[in-house]
Amino acid sequence: GNTKDETVYVVTESDGSQSDLIVSDHLKNKSGKDKIEDVSTLTDIENVKGKEKFIREDDGSLSWNAKGNDIYYEGKTDQEAPVSMDIKYYLDDKEVDGADLSGKVKIVINYTNNTSLNGTKVPFVVLTGMVLENDTFQNVTVSSGKVIDDGQKSFIVGMAAPGVADTLGISEEELGFGSTVEITGDAKEFA
């Protein structure tokens, strides 16, 4: 049958508060159907890869005129993100507001899983991306993730799985990652 992959992009302020939420969906048309029935509460839906159109039914469902193709679309929602985050900044081990930092900096991102099904947290893997200029932030490390340095910029990807260890009945150490990502480095007038 057909399947649907969904990715949620949360655009945040520097403290981690949500400023925008964009949802990207891929309807995989494995059987090459002319029409694909879908359900979505998104607004401002836009086909991002093709020209196929949809009709929104009275019950909110979508009927895509797929013509045998996969459908890639995105839209917006005002719902709470399935995972929220709180970001704290530390300068020389003292919490600061995150503006104009110079010295040993630690950025701590704490994630909260907001989605449960029958009392169990829905398992999510969260990736957080950040780009840091090397002339303002050097010697970058991340507690769970990867740092890619191209000589001018460092690209940081942090990975978390908030609530998953509890659901599995194991510790975050046993899982290998959990609800927090720490990014450290030496900052010079970093904002």
Backbone as a printed PyTorch tensor [residue, N CA C, xyz], in Angstrom:
tensor([[[  0.8150,  -1.1950,   0.0000],
         [  0.0000,   0.0000,   0.0000],
         [  0.8460,   1.2410,   0.0000]],

        [[  0.1560,   2.3590,   0.0220],
         [  0.8380,   3.6410,   0.0430],
         [  1.2460,   3.9980,   1.4620]],

        [[  2.3190,   4.7730,   1.6080],
         [  2.7770,   5.1980,   2.9270],
         [  2.9860,   6.7080,   2.9350]],

        [[  3.0860,   7.2570,   4.1480],
         [  3.2690,   8.6970,   4.3240],
         [  4.4020,   8.9230,   5.3150]],

        [[  5.4220,   9.6670,   4.8970],
         [  6.5010,  10.0810,   5.7800],
         [  6.2940,  11.5480,   6.1170]],

        [[  6.4370,  11.8850,   7.3920],
         [  6.2080,  13.2630,   7.8140],
         [  7.3990,  13.7600,   8.6180]],

        [[  7.8770,  14.9550,   8.2810],
         [  8.9600,  15.6110,   9.0030],
         [  8.4590,  16.9590,   9.4900]],

        [[  8.7320,  17.2560,  10.7650],
         [  8.2960,  18.5220,  11.3590],
         [  9.5270,  19.3910,  11.5720]],

        [[  9.5170,  20.5930,  10.9930],
         [ 10.6030,  21.5560,  11.1670],
         [ 10.1200,  22.6370,  12.1230]],

        [[ 10.8320,  22.7820,  13.2500],
         [ 10.4760,  23.7980,  14.2390],
         [ 11.5170,  24.9010,  14.1570]],

        [[ 11.0800,  26.0920,  13.7970],
         [ 11.9570,  27.2560,  13.7650],
         [ 11.8290,  27.9350,  15.1220]],

        [[ 12.9770,  28.1980,  15.7750],
         [ 12.9250,  28.7010,  17.1470],
         [ 13.6560,  30.0320,  17.2990]],

        [[ 13.3470,  30.6760,  18.4050],
         [ 14.1130,  31.8390,  18.8520],
         [ 15.3520,  31.3180,  19.5760]],

        [[ 16.2410,  32.2180,  20.0110],
         [ 17.4950,  31.7800,  20.6380],
         [ 17.2720,  31.0530,  21.9560]],

        [[ 16.1010,  31.2380,  22.6050],
         [ 15.8140,  30.5330,  23.8640],
         [ 15.1070,  29.1990,  23.6390]],

        [[ 14.8750,  28.8540,  22.3780],
         [ 14.2250,  27.5930,  22.0510],
         [ 12.7290,  27.6950,  21.8650]],

        [[ 12.1390,  28.8740,  22.1220],
         [ 10.6920,  29.0120,  21.9540],
         [ 10.3330,  28.9650,  20.4680]],

        [[  9.1980,  28.3670,  20.1920],
         [  8.7650,  28.1250,  18.8140],
         [  8.3180,  29.4230,  18.1510]],

        [[  8.8990,  29.7310,  16.9780],
         [  8.4350,  30.8870,  16.2180],
         [  7.6610,  30.4610,  14.9740]],

        [[  7.9410,  29.2650,  14.4780],
         [  7.2190,  28.7700,  13.3040],
         [  7.3220,  27.2570,  13.2840]],

        [[  6.3250,  26.6130,  12.6970],
         [  6.3200,  25.1590,  12.6050],
         [  5.8870,  24.7820,  11.1960]],

        [[  6.7750,  24.1180,  10.4740],
         [  6.5120,  23.7200,   9.0940],
         [  6.5290,  22.1990,   9.0350]],

        [[  5.5240,  21.6350,   8.3950],
         [  5.4160,  20.1790,   8.2820],
         [  5.5920,  19.7960,   6.8180]],

        [[  6.4730,  18.8300,   6.5820],
         [  6.7460,  18.3470,   5.2400],
         [  6.2880,  16.8940,   5.1430]],

        [[  5.4690,  16.5940,   4.1390],
         [  4.9250,  15.2470,   3.9620],
         [  5.3180,  14.6780,   2.6020]],

        [[  5.5870,  13.3830,   2.5970],
         [  5.8740,  12.6550,   1.3630],
         [  4.8890,  11.4980,   1.2820]],

        [[  3.9830,  11.5650,   0.3210],
         [  3.0500,  10.4750,   0.0720],
         [  3.6820,   9.5560,  -0.9700]],

        [[  4.0310,   8.3450,  -0.5540],
         [  4.6790,   7.3960,  -1.4560],
         [  3.6110,   6.5990,  -2.2010]],

        [[  3.5500,   6.8270,  -3.4880],
         [  2.5320,   6.2200,  -4.3500],
         [  3.0830,   4.9330,  -4.9540]],

        [[  3.2940,   3.9160,  -4.0950],
         [  3.9390,   2.6690,  -4.5200],
         [  3.1380,   1.9330,  -5.5870]],

        [[  1.8120,   2.0580,  -5.5180],
         [  0.9820,   1.3210,  -6.4720],
         [  0.6110,   2.1630,  -7.6980]],

        [[  1.1420,   3.3800,  -7.8020],
         [  0.9180,   4.2100,  -8.9890],
         [ -0.5120,   4.6730,  -9.1770]],

        [[ -1.2310,   4.9430,  -8.0830],
         [ -2.6390,   5.3460,  -8.1670],
         [ -2.8000,   6.7210,  -8.8150]],

        [[ -3.9520,   6.9040,  -9.4700],
         [ -4.2880,   8.2100, -10.0340],
         [ -4.6870,   9.1900,  -8.9360]],

        [[ -5.3350,   8.6750,  -7.8720],
         [ -5.7740,   9.5230,  -6.7610],
         [ -5.2330,   8.9530,  -5.4590]],

        [[ -4.8020,   9.8500,  -4.5610],
         [ -4.3430,   9.4460,  -3.2320],
         [ -5.1850,  10.1880,  -2.2050]],

        [[ -5.7910,   9.4200,  -1.3180],
         [ -6.5620,  10.0080,  -0.2200],
         [ -5.6300,  10.2310,   0.9640]],

        [[ -5.7400,  11.3880,   1.5870],
         [ -4.8460,  11.7520,   2.6860],
         [ -5.6520,  12.5120,   3.7370]],

        [[ -5.1160,  12.6070,   4.9340],
         [ -5.7370,  13.3740,   6.0070],
         [ -4.7090,  14.3560,   6.5220]],

        [[ -5.0880,  15.6400,   6.5980],
         [ -4.1520,  16.6430,   7.0910],
         [ -4.9250,  17.8340,   7.6530]],

        [[ -4.4130,  18.3810,   8.7610],
         [ -4.9940,  19.5970,   9.3420],
         [ -4.1430,  20.8190,   9.0090]],

        [[ -3.1420,  20.6440,   8.1340],
         [ -2.2410,  21.7420,   7.7980],
         [ -2.9460,  22.8310,   7.0020]],

        [[ -2.4360,  24.0520,   7.1360],
         [ -2.9070,  25.1730,   6.3240],
         [ -1.7930,  25.5650,   5.3530]],

        [[ -2.1220,  26.3970,   4.3860],
         [ -1.1490,  26.8780,   3.3890],
         [ -0.3990,  25.7180,   2.7350]],

        [[ -1.1260,  24.6550,   2.3950],
         [ -0.5130,  23.4690,   1.7910],
         [ -0.0280,  23.8070,   0.3810]],

        [[  1.2160,  23.3960,   0.1190],
         [  1.8280,  23.6590,  -1.1810],
         [  2.5480,  22.4070,  -1.6600]],

        [[  2.2870,  22.0140,  -2.9170],
         [  3.0120,  20.9120,  -3.5410],
         [  4.4050,  21.4440,  -3.8600]],

        [[  5.4380,  20.8500,  -3.2710],
         [  6.7890,  21.4120,  -3.3970],
         [  7.6420,  20.7320,  -4.4680]],

        [[  7.1150,  19.6780,  -5.0990],
         [  7.9300,  18.9950,  -6.0970],
         [  7.2400,  18.8550,  -7.4570]],

        [[  5.9310,  18.8710,  -7.4790],
         [  5.2210,  18.6710,  -8.7410],
         [  4.1020,  19.6900,  -8.9070]],

        [[  3.2430,  19.4120,  -9.8940],
         [  2.1220,  20.3140, -10.1720],
         [  0.7780,  19.6780,  -9.8320]],

        [[  0.8040,  18.4890,  -9.2180],
         [ -0.4460,  17.8090,  -8.8860],
         [ -1.2420,  18.6430,  -7.8870]],

        [[ -2.5590,  18.6590,  -8.0700],
         [ -3.4580,  19.4540,  -7.2220],
         [ -4.2260,  18.5370,  -6.2840]],

        [[ -4.8200,  19.1600,  -5.2590],
         [ -5.6440,  18.4000,  -4.3230],
         [ -6.9750,  19.1140,  -4.1170]],

        [[ -7.9480,  18.3470,  -3.6420],
         [ -9.2430,  18.8980,  -3.2210],
         [ -9.3880,  18.5840,  -1.7450]],

        [[ -9.7460,  19.6070,  -0.9460],
         [ -9.9900,  19.3790,   0.4840],
         [-11.4790,  19.0970,   0.6470]],

        [[-11.7820,  17.9250,   1.2030],
         [-13.1690,  17.5240,   1.4220],
         [-13.7120,  18.2170,   2.6710]],

        [[-15.0350,  18.1600,   2.8740],
         [-15.6760,  18.8070,   4.0260],
         [-15.1590,  18.2740,   5.3580]],

        [[-14.7420,  17.0000,   5.3980],
         [-14.2480,  16.4180,   6.6440],
         [-12.7700,  16.7290,   6.8960]],

        [[-12.1380,  17.5490,   6.0250],
         [-10.7430,  17.9260,   6.1940],
         [ -9.7720,  17.0330,   5.4570]],

        [[-10.2570,  15.9090,   4.9020],
         [ -9.3620,  15.0110,   4.1780],
         [ -8.9590,  15.6470,   2.8400]],

        [[ -7.8540,  15.1520,   2.2960],
         [ -7.3500,  15.6530,   1.0210],
         [ -7.4360,  14.5430,  -0.0220]],

        [[ -7.7990,  14.9240,  -1.2190],
         [ -7.8060,  13.9900,  -2.3450],
         [ -6.8420,  14.5510,  -3.3940]],

        [[ -5.6810,  13.8930,  -3.5320],
         [ -4.6580,  14.3530,  -4.4640],
         [ -4.8490,  13.7180,  -5.8300]],

        [[ -4.7850,  14.5170,  -6.8820],
         [ -4.8090,  14.0360,  -8.2520],
         [ -3.3710,  13.6580,  -8.6180]],

        [[ -2.9240,  12.4830,  -8.1470],
         [ -1.5180,  12.1020,  -8.1660],
         [ -0.9990,  11.7060,  -9.5450]],

        [[ -1.8630,  11.2080, -10.4070],
         [ -1.4620,  10.7670, -11.7460],
         [ -0.3060,   9.7630, -11.6870]],

        [[ -0.3220,   8.8930, -10.6670],
         [  0.6910,   7.8580, -10.5270],
         [  1.9710,   8.2930,  -9.8340]],

        [[  2.0680,   9.5580,  -9.4730],
         [  3.3010,  10.1020,  -8.8950],
         [  3.2830,  10.1190,  -7.3670]],

        [[  4.4660,  10.1810,  -6.7680],
         [  4.5860,  10.5110,  -5.3510],
         [  4.2120,  11.9910,  -5.1850]],

        [[  3.7290,  12.3320,  -4.0010],
         [  3.3810,  13.7240,  -3.7040],
         [  4.2640,  14.2090,  -2.5590]],

        [[  4.8940,  15.3630,  -2.7560],
         [  5.6780,  16.0190,  -1.7170],
         [  5.0130,  17.3570,  -1.4310]],

        [[  4.5300,  17.5340,  -0.2030],
         [  3.9010,  18.8210,   0.1090],
         [  4.2970,  19.2810,   1.4950]],

        [[  4.1190,  20.5860,   1.7120],
         [  4.3590,  21.1180,   3.0430],
         [  3.2720,  22.1250,   3.3830]],

        [[  3.1230,  22.3510,   4.6790],
         [  2.1240,  23.2940,   5.1440],
         [  2.4870,  23.7540,   6.5430]],

        [[  1.6230,  24.5860,   7.0910],
         [  1.8750,  25.1490,   8.4180],
         [  0.7890,  24.7080,   9.3860]],

        [[  1.1400,  24.7680,  10.6600],
         [  0.1720,  24.4390,  11.6980],
         [  0.4190,  25.3390,  12.8940]],

        [[ -0.6380,  25.6180,  13.6530],
         [ -0.4690,  26.3960,  14.8860],
         [ -0.4850,  25.4720,  16.1040]],

        [[ -0.4480,  24.1660,  15.8650],
         [ -0.4050,  23.2110,  16.9740],
         [  0.9630,  23.2330,  17.6420]],

        [[  0.9930,  22.7490,  18.8790],
         [  2.2540,  22.6210,  19.5890],
         [  3.1130,  21.5590,  18.9070]],

        [[  4.4100,  21.8170,  18.8180],
         [  5.3170,  20.8420,  18.2310],
         [  5.3050,  19.5610,  19.0570]],

        [[  5.5160,  18.4130,  18.4180],
         [  5.5280,  17.1550,  19.1780],
         [  6.6510,  17.1140,  20.2120]],

        [[  7.7320,  17.8480,  19.9400],
         [  8.8390,  17.9700,  20.8860],
         [  9.1800,  19.4430,  21.0060]],

        [[  9.2720,  19.9460,  22.2330],
         [  9.6730,  21.3340,  22.4360],
         [ 11.0690,  21.3670,  23.0410]],

        [[ 11.7010,  22.5340,  22.9810],
         [ 13.0520,  22.6410,  23.5030],
         [ 13.2630,  23.9260,  24.2720]],

        [[ 14.1670,  23.8380,  25.2280],
         [ 14.5550,  24.9770,  26.0450],
         [ 16.0690,  25.0880,  25.9360]],

        [[ 16.5730,  26.2830,  25.6170],
         [ 18.0100,  26.4620,  25.4260],
         [ 18.5530,  27.4040,  26.4960]],

        [[ 19.6130,  26.9700,  27.1620],
         [ 20.2850,  27.7950,  28.1630],
         [ 21.7370,  27.9800,  27.7380]],

        [[ 22.2820,  29.1530,  28.0480],
         [ 23.6530,  29.5000,  27.6880],
         [ 24.4660,  29.7090,  28.9590]],

        [[ 25.6870,  29.1630,  28.9550],
         [ 26.5770,  29.2990,  30.1030],
         [ 27.9010,  29.8780,  29.6330]],

        [[ 28.4040,  30.8550,  30.3550],
         [ 29.7100,  31.4480,  30.0960],
         [ 30.5700,  31.1920,  31.3190]],

        [[ 31.6570,  30.4450,  31.1320],
         [ 32.5230,  30.0620,  32.2480],
         [ 31.7000,  29.4570,  33.3850]],

        [[ 30.7620,  28.5570,  33.0220],
         [ 29.9170,  27.7940,  33.9480],
         [ 28.8640,  28.6240,  34.6840]],

        [[ 28.6300,  29.8730,  34.2730],
         [ 27.5550,  30.6860,  34.8700],
         [ 26.5100,  30.9590,  33.7940]],

        [[ 25.2260,  30.7580,  34.1350],
         [ 24.1620,  30.9580,  33.1530],
         [ 24.0700,  32.4330,  32.7670]],

        [[ 23.9700,  32.6810,  31.4560],
         [ 23.8530,  34.0390,  30.9210],
         [ 22.7160,  34.0560,  29.9000]],

        [[ 22.3960,  35.2490,  29.3620],
         [ 21.2460,  35.3660,  28.4690],
         [ 21.5360,  34.9860,  27.0160]],

        [[ 22.7910,  34.7520,  26.6530],
         [ 23.0920,  34.2750,  25.2950],
         [ 23.4920,  35.3550,  24.3280]],

        [[ 23.5730,  36.6110,  24.7560],
         [ 23.9440,  37.6920,  23.8470],
         [ 25.4140,  38.0540,  24.0380]],

        [[ 26.1330,  38.2010,  22.9270],
         [ 27.5180,  38.6750,  22.9320],
         [ 28.3900,  37.9400,  23.9380]],

        [[ 28.6790,  36.6780,  23.6540],
         [ 29.4530,  35.8410,  24.5640],
         [ 30.9130,  35.7780,  24.1170]],

        [[ 31.8070,  35.9210,  25.0760],
         [ 33.2330,  35.7250,  24.8380],
         [ 33.7930,  34.9290,  26.0020]],

        [[ 34.4150,  33.7890,  25.7130],
         [ 34.9550,  32.9250,  26.7510],
         [ 34.5460,  31.4820,  26.4980]],

        [[ 34.6150,  30.6550,  27.5280],
         [ 34.2150,  29.2470,  27.4200],
         [ 32.6990,  29.1710,  27.4960]],

        [[ 32.0770,  28.7610,  26.3960],
         [ 30.6120,  28.7650,  26.2880],
         [ 30.0950,  27.3340,  26.2530]],

        [[ 28.9810,  27.1290,  26.9520],
         [ 28.2560,  25.8580,  26.8860],
         [ 26.8040,  26.2020,  26.5660]],

        [[ 26.2700,  25.5560,  25.5490],
         [ 24.8620,  25.7150,  25.1740],
         [ 24.1840,  24.3960,  25.5020]],

        [[ 23.1770,  24.4480,  26.3660],
         [ 22.4780,  23.2390,  26.7940],
         [ 21.0620,  23.2810,  26.2300]],

        [[ 20.7330,  22.2940,  25.4190],
         [ 19.3930,  22.1920,  24.8320],
         [ 18.6880,  21.0320,  25.5150]],

        [[ 17.5640,  21.3260,  26.1470],
         [ 16.7800,  20.2890,  26.8220],
         [ 15.4600,  20.1240,  26.0690]],

        [[ 15.1360,  18.8980,  25.6960],
         [ 13.9510,  18.6030,  24.8870],
         [ 12.8640,  17.9720,  25.7560]],

        [[ 11.6150,  18.3130,  25.4560],
         [ 10.4710,  17.7240,  26.1360],
         [  9.5680,  17.0710,  25.1060]],

        [[  9.2570,  15.8050,  25.3040],
         [  8.3460,  15.0830,  24.4210],
         [  6.9180,  15.3920,  24.8670]],

        [[  6.1350,  16.0430,  23.9940],
         [  4.7740,  16.4830,  24.3210],
         [  3.6960,  15.5190,  23.8450]],

        [[  4.0730,  14.3900,  23.2600],
         [  3.1020,  13.5310,  22.5880],
         [  3.0600,  12.1460,  23.2200]],

        [[  1.8510,  11.7560,  23.6720],
         [  1.6450,  10.4240,  24.2550],
         [  0.5080,   9.7220,  23.5400]],

        [[  0.5690,   8.4070,  23.5570],
         [ -0.5000,   7.5810,  23.0130],
         [ -0.7620,   6.4800,  24.0300]],

        [[ -1.9670,   6.4580,  24.5650],
         [ -2.3350,   5.4870,  25.6090],
         [ -1.3750,   5.5210,  26.8000]],

        [[ -0.9500,   6.7410,  27.1700],
         [ -0.0850,   6.9110,  28.3330],
         [  1.3850,   6.6540,  28.0870]],

        [[  1.7630,   6.3070,  26.8580],
         [  3.1610,   6.0460,  26.5230],
         [  3.6560,   7.1290,  25.5750]],

        [[  4.8630,   7.6460,  25.8370],
         [  5.4490,   8.6690,  24.9670],
         [  5.6500,   8.1090,  23.5600]],

        [[  5.2280,   8.8690,  22.5620],
         [  5.4730,   8.4870,  21.1750],
         [  6.9630,   8.6860,  20.9160]],

        [[  7.6670,   7.6670,  20.4090],
         [  9.1230,   7.8100,  20.2360],
         [  9.4780,   8.7350,  19.0810]],

        [[ 10.2720,   9.7570,  19.3910],
         [ 10.7750,  10.6900,  18.3860],
         [ 12.2900,  10.7520,  18.4900]],

        [[ 12.9440,  10.8480,  17.3510],
         [ 14.3520,  11.2290,  17.3090],
         [ 14.3740,  12.6660,  16.8180]],

        [[ 15.0640,  13.5290,  17.5590],
         [ 15.1060,  14.9470,  17.2530],
         [ 16.5080,  15.3160,  16.7920]],

        [[ 16.6060,  15.9950,  15.6550],
         [ 17.8770,  16.5170,  15.1660],
         [ 17.8210,  18.0330,  15.2160]],

        [[ 18.8200,  18.6390,  15.8150],
         [ 18.8970,  20.0950,  15.8800],
         [ 20.1430,  20.5350,  15.1370]],

        [[ 19.9680,  21.4310,  14.1770],
         [ 21.0830,  21.9220,  13.3790],
         [ 21.4670,  23.3370,  13.7610]],

        [[ 22.7680,  23.6170,  13.6870],
         [ 23.2750,  24.9340,  14.0230],
         [ 24.5170,  25.1790,  13.1800]],

        [[ 24.6920,  26.4040,  12.7040],
         [ 25.8940,  26.7800,  11.9650],
         [ 26.6050,  27.8610,  12.7680]],

        [[ 27.8880,  27.6280,  13.0540],
         [ 28.6790,  28.5870,  13.8270],
         [ 29.8610,  29.0550,  12.9890]],

        [[ 30.0940,  30.3600,  12.9710],
         [ 31.2420,  30.9240,  12.2590],
         [ 32.5040,  30.6340,  13.0680]],

        [[ 33.5540,  30.1270,  12.4040],
         [ 34.7770,  29.7630,  13.1080],
         [ 35.5310,  30.9600,  13.6790]],

        [[ 35.2990,  32.1660,  13.1390],
         [ 35.9980,  33.3130,  13.7050],
         [ 35.3490,  33.7970,  15.0010]],

        [[ 34.1500,  33.2630,  15.3410],
         [ 33.5160,  33.6290,  16.6080],
         [ 33.3210,  32.4410,  17.5510]],

        [[ 33.4960,  31.2270,  17.0480],
         [ 33.2620,  30.0430,  17.8750],
         [ 34.2050,  28.9400,  17.4180]],

        [[ 35.1220,  28.4990,  18.2990],
         [ 36.1160,  27.4950,  17.9300],
         [ 36.1240,  26.3480,  18.9320]],

        [[ 36.8430,  25.2640,  18.5700],
         [ 36.9830,  24.0830,  19.4320],
         [ 35.6190,  23.5400,  19.8620]],

        [[ 34.7450,  23.3740,  18.8910],
         [ 33.3550,  22.9970,  19.1570],
         [ 33.2510,  21.4940,  19.4000]],

        [[ 32.5090,  21.1220,  20.4450],
         [ 32.1580,  19.7240,  20.6910],
         [ 30.6560,  19.6390,  20.9200]],

        [[ 30.0900,  18.4600,  20.6720],
         [ 28.6700,  18.2250,  20.9290],
         [ 28.5550,  16.8860,  21.6540]],

        [[ 27.6830,  16.8470,  22.6780],
         [ 27.5970,  15.6510,  23.5250],
         [ 27.0400,  14.4440,  22.7850]],

        [[ 26.0420,  14.6190,  21.9640],
         [ 25.5130,  13.5220,  21.1540],
         [ 25.1570,  14.0890,  19.7910]],

        [[ 26.0090,  13.8190,  18.8330],
         [ 25.8200,  14.3610,  17.4990],
         [ 27.1330,  14.4300,  16.7620]],

        [[ 27.2460,  15.4090,  15.8760],
         [ 28.4240,  15.5030,  15.0140],
         [ 28.7280,  16.9610,  14.7290]],

        [[ 30.0280,  17.2710,  14.6550],
         [ 30.5080,  18.5900,  14.2460],
         [ 31.2680,  18.4200,  12.9390]],

        [[ 30.8880,  19.1780,  11.9200],
         [ 31.5850,  19.1580,  10.6340],
         [ 32.1630,  20.5510,  10.4220]],

        [[ 33.4810,  20.6340,  10.3130],
         [ 34.1820,  21.9120,  10.1970],
         [ 34.7440,  22.0340,   8.7860]],

        [[ 34.3150,  23.0620,   8.0430],
         [ 34.8190,  23.2390,   6.6790],
         [ 35.9440,  24.2770,   6.6070]],

        [[ 36.4320,  24.7050,   7.7750],
         [ 37.5070,  25.6890,   7.8220],
         [ 37.0080,  27.0960,   8.0990]],

        [[ 35.7900,  27.4110,   7.6450],
         [ 35.2010,  28.7310,   7.8890],
         [ 34.0070,  28.6500,   8.8300]],

        [[ 33.2720,  27.5540,   8.7200],
         [ 32.0740,  27.3710,   9.5410],
         [ 32.0910,  25.9780,  10.1370]],

        [[ 31.4440,  25.8470,  11.2910],
         [ 31.2190,  24.5340,  11.8770],
         [ 29.7260,  24.2490,  11.8210]],

        [[ 29.3860,  23.0900,  11.2850],
         [ 28.0030,  22.6570,  11.1900],
         [ 27.7770,  21.6370,  12.3040]],

        [[ 26.8500,  21.9420,  13.2040],
         [ 26.6050,  21.0760,  14.3490],
         [ 25.2410,  20.4240,  14.1950]],

        [[ 25.2110,  19.1030,  14.3610],
         [ 23.9490,  18.3820,  14.4130],
         [ 23.9020,  17.6760,  15.7580]],

        [[ 22.9290,  18.0540,  16.5890],
         [ 22.7170,  17.3880,  17.8710],
         [ 21.5550,  16.4250,  17.7500]],

        [[ 21.6460,  15.2810,  18.4330],
         [ 20.6020,  14.2700,  18.3390],
         [ 20.0790,  13.9300,  19.7290]],

        [[ 18.7570,  13.8550,  19.8490],
         [ 18.1300,  13.5040,  21.1230],
         [ 16.9270,  12.6080,  20.8610]],

        [[ 16.4930,  11.9300,  21.9100],
         [ 15.2960,  11.0800,  21.8440],
         [ 14.5670,  11.2300,  23.1740]],

        [[ 13.9080,  12.3690,  23.3970],
         [ 13.2860,  12.6260,  24.6980],
         [ 12.1530,  11.6580,  25.0140]],

        [[ 12.2150,  11.0650,  26.2050],
         [ 11.1630,  10.1590,  26.6560],
         [ 11.3150,   8.7250,  26.2000]],

        [[ 12.2100,   8.4600,  25.2570],
         [ 12.3320,   7.1120,  24.7060],
         [ 12.9160,   6.1440,  25.7390]],

        [[ 13.9500,   6.5650,  26.4680],
         [ 14.5640,   5.6750,  27.4720],
         [ 13.5390,   5.2670,  28.5230]],

        [[ 12.7330,   6.2310,  29.0000],
         [ 11.6950,   5.9190,  29.9910],
         [ 10.7050,   4.9030,  29.4370]],

        [[ 10.2920,   5.1050,  28.1870],
         [  9.3340,   4.1950,  27.5560],
         [  9.9000,   2.7790,  27.4680]],

        [[ 11.1970,   2.6760,  27.1990],
         [ 11.8450,   1.3640,  27.0900],
         [ 12.2230,   0.7900,  28.4490]],

        [[ 12.1260,   1.6130,  29.4960],
         [ 12.4740,   1.1530,  30.8350],
         [ 13.9690,   1.0300,  31.0550]],

        [[ 14.7550,   1.8460,  30.3390],
         [ 16.2060,   1.8450,  30.5050],
         [ 16.6710,   3.2680,  30.7810]],

        [[ 17.9480,   3.4100,  31.1400],
         [ 18.4930,   4.7420,  31.3840],
         [ 18.9220,   5.3690,  30.0530]],

        [[ 19.0550,   6.7040,  30.0620],
         [ 19.5220,   7.3910,  28.8600],
         [ 20.9510,   6.9710,  28.5260]],

        [[ 21.7540,   6.6380,  29.5500],
         [ 23.1210,   6.1760,  29.3100],
         [ 23.1080,   4.8510,  28.5390]],

        [[ 22.1750,   3.9530,  28.9100],
         [ 22.0690,   2.6740,  28.1990],
         [ 21.6280,   2.8910,  26.7500]],

        [[ 20.7160,   3.8430,  26.5390],
         [ 20.2310,   4.1410,  25.1890],
         [ 21.3310,   4.7800,  24.3490]],

        [[ 22.1810,   5.5650,  24.9850],
         [ 23.2710,   6.2300,  24.2670],
         [ 23.0300,   7.7030,  24.0420]],

        [[ 21.8070,   8.1440,  24.1930],
         [ 21.4600,   9.5640,  24.1400],
         [ 20.0900,   9.7200,  24.7660]],

        [[ 19.7180,  10.9670,  25.0530],
         [ 18.4560,  11.1560,  25.7660],
         [ 17.7900,  12.4720,  25.4680]],

        [[ 17.5300,  13.2590,  26.5150],
         [ 16.7190,  14.4690,  26.3960],
         [ 17.5320,  15.7480,  26.3170]],

        [[ 18.8580,  15.6500,  26.4020],
         [ 19.6920,  16.8530,  26.4530],
         [ 20.8550,  16.7470,  25.4770]],

        [[ 21.1740,  17.8840,  24.8430],
         [ 22.3580,  18.0040,  24.0000],
         [ 23.1610,  19.1900,  24.5150]],

        [[ 24.4690,  18.9970,  24.6980],
         [ 25.3470,  20.0810,  25.1260],
         [ 26.3560,  20.3880,  24.0250]],

        [[ 26.4630,  21.6680,  23.7030],
         [ 27.4300,  22.1450,  22.7120],
         [ 28.3990,  23.0550,  23.4610]],

        [[ 29.6840,  22.8060,  23.3230],
         [ 30.6770,  23.6240,  24.0160],
         [ 31.6840,  24.1700,  23.0080]],

        [[ 32.3550,  25.2550,  23.4100],
         [ 33.3880,  25.8230,  22.5810],
         [ 33.9280,  27.1010,  23.1650]],

        [[ 34.9160,  27.6610,  22.4590],
         [ 35.5300,  28.9200,  22.8660],
         [ 34.9660,  30.0180,  21.9830]],

        [[ 34.2580,  30.9610,  22.5950],
         [ 33.5680,  32.0010,  21.8510],
         [ 34.3190,  33.3220,  21.9120]],

        [[ 34.2110,  34.0660,  20.8230],
         [ 34.7470,  35.4300,  20.7620],
         [ 33.6710,  36.3130,  20.1560]],

        [[ 33.0340,  37.1110,  20.9960],
         [ 31.9430,  37.9980,  20.5630],
         [ 30.8860,  37.2350,  19.7820]],

        [[ 30.4990,  36.0710,  20.3210],
         [ 29.4670,  35.2420,  19.7130],
         [ 28.0910,  35.7170,  20.1680]],

        [[ 27.1570,  35.8410,  19.2280],
         [ 25.7900,  36.2430,  19.5860],
         [ 24.8170,  35.2260,  19.0080]]])
